[in-house]
């Protein structure tokens, strides 16, 4: 999945325990599961994480698309994040 440039994706309150919420389309839902490894790119830097939660209740996002949310725990976040 890719976000459009300039899209605010999250706000960081604590850099020791970083979790990122993502929106997953109904078409990609079958491809994501709890415990799955994930790789995220934030400001041109790659981070590894693990999917810790998948919400199976669908909602409409701001574009009107049907999505579910998932949570990714970032492994070893640094001060650059």
ZIHU-V715488 format. One record per residue. N is the residue number from 0. SS is DSSP state (A for helix, B for strand, O for the rest). D_CENTER is the distance of its C-alpha to the mean C-alpha in Angstrom with 2 decimals. Layout:
<<N SS D_CENTER> <N SS D_CENTER>>
This chain:
<<0 O 9.35> <1 O 10.38> <2 O 10.42> <3 O 13.98> <4 O 15.54> <5 O 16.00> <6 O 13.21> <7 O 12.16> <8 O 8.44> <9 O 9.02> <10 O 12.18> <11 O 12.98> <12 O 15.80> <13 O 16.23> <14 O 15.71> <15 O 16.86> <16 O 14.21> <17 O 10.84> <18 B 7.91> <19 B 4.62> <20 B 4.23> <21 B 3.20> <22 B 6.76> <23 B 8.50> <24 B 12.12> <25 O 14.97> <26 O 15.96> <27 O 12.96> <28 A 12.87> <29 A 15.59> <30 A 13.74> <31 O 11.04> <32 O 12.40> <33 O 12.33> <34 O 13.46> <35 O 12.17> <36 B 11.61> <37 B 8.74> <38 B 9.47> <39 B 7.78> <40 B 10.39> <41 B 10.92> <42 O 14.46> <43 O 15.71> <44 B 14.95> <45 B 13.14> <46 B 11.47> <47 B 11.28> <48 B 9.50> <49 B 9.80> <50 B 8.24> <51 B 10.21> <52 B 10.23> <53 B 10.29> <54 O 12.11> <55 O 14.74> <56 O 16.16> <57 O 15.68> <58 B 15.81> <59 B 16.64> <60 O 14.46> <61 O 16.48> <62 O 17.60> <63 O 18.88> <64 O 16.75> <65 B 16.06> <66 B 12.44> <67 B 10.99> <68 B 8.03> <69 B 6.25> <70 B 5.71> <71 B 5.42> <72 B 8.67> <73 B 9.56> <74 O 13.04> <75 O 15.74> <76 O 14.25> <77 O 17.12> <78 O 18.75> <79 O 17.56> <80 O 14.00>>
